[in-house]
C-alpha cells in the first residue's frame, strides 16, 4: 500500500502524514474527506494515510498488546492460543506471526493459519488447505470466507491434538 501511494501521488507516506498533521485535522473521517477533496486521493489511500497519521492501524500497535487485547474477557482461551502459537512456530523458522486487531495470522509465503478468539468460550482456527474434504470437525471456512478454506472450532487445550496439528502442518507445507 505504501509503495502504491508513492507511485500514485509522487510523495512518500511520511510526506502525507506530515501534511495531515500540519492540517490540524484529527478525526479519521475528516482526514479522509480532506485527502480526497484537497489532494484527489481515492478512499483506500486516504484511509491508509489517516490510520498511519493517527497511529490507529494494527501495524502501529505493539504486537503483544494486540494479542492481549484479543483475549481480554476471554482469558480462559489464552492458554489455547499460546499452545497453538508454540506448535505453529515449531514448524519452521520461516513462519511469520502477524497479530491484527481481532486475529493472528501465521504466514509462510502465504497465510496458512488464522486464529481468532470468536467467543468467550471458543477459538476459530482458519486453515488454508487444498483438496481436503469437509468433515464434522474440519468445517467449511464459515466466517473466514475466502481467507481460509476450512475452520476448526477449539474450546479446550485437548482440541489441540494430533489431528489438528496434522492439518496445520499440511497447511504450512502447502503455503509455499
Secondary structure by P-SEA (a helix, b strand, c coil): caaaaaaaccccaaaaaaaaaaaccccaaaaaaaaaaaccccaaaaaaaaaaaaccccccccaaaaaaaaacccccaaaaaaaaaaaaaaccccbbbbbcccbbbbbcccccbbbbcccccbbbbbbbcccccccccccccccccccccbbbbbcccccccaaaaaaaaaaaaacc
